Amino acid sequence: MSKRGYDFRDPIIQKVVEKFISRSDVGFNKYKVTLDEDSKSINEWLNNIQEELYVYCIKAKRHQS
């Protein structure tokens, strides 16, 4: 793993990068592989995306009012 230090001129971009790093840590701790190392098929990846989006769409619709 490489570690790089960055000076961010934009605090919003810094927050986005921090979120990506945090989410990567959660995924790695849960599955013990990086996204790069994960050998799922494209169909498996698309199913994962579909399932996640479906859950969030239902949640959003419930709070629409």
N, C-alpha and C positions, 0 to 999 in steps of 0.2 A: 504494500500500500504506500502511495506517495502522499506526502503532506506538503501543502503549499500555503504560504501566507499571502493574503491579498489585502491591499488597501482599497476600500470601497469608497467611491465618491458619491454613490447613490445608496442611501440607507434602505430603500425598497429592494434593490437588487441584492443587497447583503442579506436581507430577511429571506428572499427567495432561495439563495444559495444555502443559508442555514437550514431552511426547511428540507431541501433536497438531501443534505448531509444527514439530518436527523432521521428522515424517512429511510434512507439507505441503511443507517445503523439499526433501525427497528427491523427491517427486512432481513438483514444479515443475521441478527441475533435470533430471529425466528427460524429461518431456513438454512442458515450456515453456508450459503453461497451468495456470490454477488450476482447482479443481473447479467453481467458479462459471462459468468460461468454457468448460468442456468440454461439447460438444454431443452426447454419446452419447445414443442412445435408451434408454428405460427397459429394453428387452430387453437391450441391451448392458451396462448397469449390472448387471442381475440375473445375466447370464452371468459377469461379472467376479467378483461376489460368490460365485457357485456354485463357480467354479474355485478361488478362494482357500480357501474353506471345505473343499473336497474335499481339497486338499493338506494342510491342517492336521489334518483328521480322520484321514487315513492316518498321518500322523506320530504323532499322539496314540495311535492304536491300536497302533502298533509298540512304544511305550514303556509300554503298559498293565501289563505283567507286573511 
